[in-house]
Structure formats: C-alpha cells, structure tokens
Amino acid sequence: MSSVELTPMEAARWAARVGLPLPADRHAVVAATARHIQSVVAVLRELDFADTPPAPAYRAEQEIHDAAV
C-alpha cells in the first residue's frame, strides 16, 4: 500500500474485495488499525538486520542462575 492514509471507505472497499464485508460502524476502526499496522511495518523496514542471523541459527542454552551478589 502507498503512504496515503487509508480512509474508512477504502477500508470497507478492500475488506469487501477479499470477501469480508464490514458493518458500517466498523469501517473507521478497521482503517485506524490498518494505519497503525502500516506505521509499525514502516519502522521495522527501517531497521538494519544485516548482521542478525536467521532464527534457526539461534540455540537456547540452559542459563545458570547464581544468587550470589
């Protein structure tokens, strides 16, 4: 989707297009939720994960708890 804000009517149109017709009172809520998700994804796209190994490379080890201070 583009960076243009999703309006309630567009949210209803997109939902209907994929077979999920929305009641009129849900249009604004769905549009606001979609805008929030878009803002979170935009932040994630800005992160540099170049040095981060893929998840299957992670090995959880048993952590040793030491109560000594």
Long-range contacts (C-beta under 8 A, 24 or more apart in sequence): 1-38, 5-35, 6-31, 6-34, 6-35, 6-38, 7-31
